[in-house]
Amino acid sequence: MPDDHAAEFAKPPMKKISDVCWEIDTSFKEGMRVPARIYAMKKLLDEMDVGVFEQITNVACLPGIQKHAICMPDGHWGYGFPIGGVAAFDTKTGVISPGGIGFDINCGMRLLRTNLTVDDVRPKLKELVDTLFKAVPAGVGARGAIKLTRAQLRAIMLNGSKWAVENGYGWSEDLDHTEDYGLIKGADPEKVSDKAQTRGIEQLGTLGSGNHYLEIQYVERIFDEELAKKWGIHQPGQICVMFHCGSRGFGHQVATDYLNTFGDAMKRYGISVRDRELACAPFSSKEGQDYFHAMACAANGAFANRQAIASMTRKCFEKVFGRSAEDLDMAQIYDVAHNIAKVEQHEIDGHFKDVVMHRKGATRCFGPHRPELPAVYQPTGQPVIIGGSMETGSFLLVGTEKAMTETFGSTMHGSGRTMSRTKAKHIVRGSELQQQMQKHGIYVRSVSMSGLAEEAGLAYKNLNDVVETMEIAGVSRKVCSLKPLGNIKG
């Protein structure tokens, strides 16, 4: 949350629902249609920036919202919705809001396993990170080596990861290990501006900047050995690769275009919001549907982007280790989106109904037997990938039955920031941080030293506390923790 907002709001009175769930009643603010719920340990709740409470109660005022507005334990100030915000809207009476999805549409996480160990990788770590750094462009405005025509970009908008696999970027089984098989239905390229397409056409296979990264990790601790083995995680010290990126400038432009459109649309439909950053349109309206179709195009672009990076990563490992990716068992565990809106069925007042799920800095966390899950994850629930800071590590979790009734099948997406990027740069020098991490055995390459400073571990919440919150809530369950060895930053 920007420091100049800190004095504007006060934390509201909250009812304790459980040790990790707190509810703000509709009486707190005029116009609240449903209560707002915050998931957090008391420690995290006390440290949460006050803007989160203002934003999530604003979300609770939006037309057609169902049950309650939710903020996850990694929650912090965002654009319109807090980062970590989750909300479901009736498809007929509710709205769709770019502020509830984010500018980097379908920013998400992908996790690959290998059969390598720390002992295998440590002697080649510098070579491996340098090879990846060269192969996967990172940073603001980074352009990829994959040159697309307009016709190919259109095909990507319509087919997502499927296009990438069919054109040699990945394995067919990757699709079964990707949320929604790497394809959001309903995409219509005619709803995407020429400016957005121009920004997206050169960005396939690129990381971008900010908190986006590609990280070589090792399994630190296994919490559920049986499930971990089913997913190909066999022992501590096993090497995995995790990366975090999205639709980049393509999605940013789609969001910008429709935020401008929605300002006028709200007047036509008689919608008022407490914060102009919550600009929205009825989901069933022409404007709402146009945005949904354009958003799906950007989401599919992000799936294809991560698919291309997965393919490039495998080739880098092949080059460094002199073995095929198949021989290295570089299978994909899963790919999850965490800036997205989708139509899903959830139980509301004892009946299943279609809702427009907004997850903004939050991850789908479906339990077993949901029809959306591929056969391999039907018995277990879906994998959930939670990225931490580049100094602290990450987690692999699994969704639960309770998530379906408590949080619309949603959990957090990461550790969540505790300070602004500007403040982090005042405290930390990127070059010093790079040297410090190398002393701790973590080799980092970054396009920008100031960008590296922004992502220092001290700028983030304690990931263990965030993950433990949702474990206590019964929403997501730990499978294993991972620690960084090498990191590429934008």
Secondary structure, DSSP 8 states (H G I E B T S, - for coil): --GGGTTT------EEEETTEEEE-GGGSTT--S-EEEE--HHHHHHS-THHHHHHHHHTTSTTB-S-EEEEEEEE--SSS-EEEEEEEETTT-EE-GGGT-SSTT-EEEEEEEEEEHHHHGGGHHHHHHHHHHHS--STT---S----HHHHHHHHHHTHHHHHHTTSS-GGGGGGSGGGG--TT--GGGS-HHHHHHHTT-TT---STT-EEEEEEEEEES-HHHHHHTT--STTEEEEEEEE--HHHHHHHHHHHHHHHHHHHHHHT---SSGGG--EETTSHHHHHHHHHHHHHHHHHHHHHHHHHHHHHHHHHHHHSS-TTTTT--EEEEEESEEEEEEEEEETTEEEEEEEEEESEEE---TT-TTS-GGGTTT--EEEEB--TTT-EEEEEE-HHHHHHSSSEEE-B--BSS-HHHHHHH--HHHHHHHHHHTT-EEEES-HHHHHHT-GGGB--HHHHHHHHHHTTSEEEEEEEEEEEEEE-
